Amino acid sequence: ICSYTALSSQLTPRQVVALLGGLYQRFDALCEQHGVYKVEIVGDCWMAASGAFPACPPREAALRAARLARDMVREAREFAAEGGRRVQIR
């Protein structure tokens, strides 16, 4: 999440948990949809791997990762609109 430190300093702890939880639930659903494996979450870092679980050819793994990334950007925009806060991811 871009500028996460600045954003989180403006929120209560409960708001930070709600923000991250809501966004990451959407990302988790996208992982299932695209067949990508979520590896872990540490703070504002959400990590996934494509092509490992389930195994698939490299070209397919790359396509899955690219589609997931595209949809994650879209979800982050939509989530920000709902919550009233602008959230950007990279």
N, C-alpha and C positions, 0 to 999 in steps of 0.2 A: 504494500500500500504506500503510495507516494506521500511524503510528508506525514507519515504516521505519528511520529513523536509530537509534532506540532498539533495535529488533530487530537490525539489522545490527551494532551495537556489541557484542552478546552472542555473535556468531557468528564463526567463522574465515572468512577469505576464501573458502576452498573451500566452506564451508557456504552462504555468501551466493550464490555462483555456482550451486550446486545448487538452492537455494530459488528464485531468480529464473528459472533455466533451466527447472525443472520446471513452475513456474506458467505461464510464458509459452508453453511448448509446448502446454499445455492451451488457453490463450487463442487461440493461432494456429489450432489445430484447430477451435475454435468459430467463428472468423472464416470459415473455409472452409465450415463447415456452414451458416452463416447468410447467406453471400454478402456479407460486409462486408470492406472492404479495410484491412489493417493498414498504417498509415502509418509508424510508427517506434517504437523503444524507446530511452529515454534514462534510465539509472539505474533507478529504480523506477517510471517513468512509461511506460505502454503506451498508444499512441494508435491509433485506428482511425477510418475514415470510412465512412459508409453512404450509398449512392445515387450514388457517384461512379464506382466501378469494380466491378462493371458498373453502368451507368446504370439507374435505375429511377425510377418516380414518387415524389414526396415522401412520400406516405402509406406506401408500401411501404418506403421507406428508413427512415422513423421506426419502423415495426414491426420491421424487421431489427435496428436499433440497440437497441431496447428488449428484444427477445428475447435478443440477444447479452449485454446488461448483466445480465439476469436469470440467464442461464446462467453468466456469469463469477462472479457472487456464489456460486452453487451450487458451482462448481468450486473456488473459493478455500476454501470451507468444507470440502469433501471433501479437498482437498490438505492443509490444515492438520491434519486428523484423521490422515492417513497419516504426515505428517512429525513429528507430536507438537508442533508449534508452531501457535499460533493466528494466522491471517493474515486481516486484514480489508481489503477494498478499498472504494474510493468512486469 
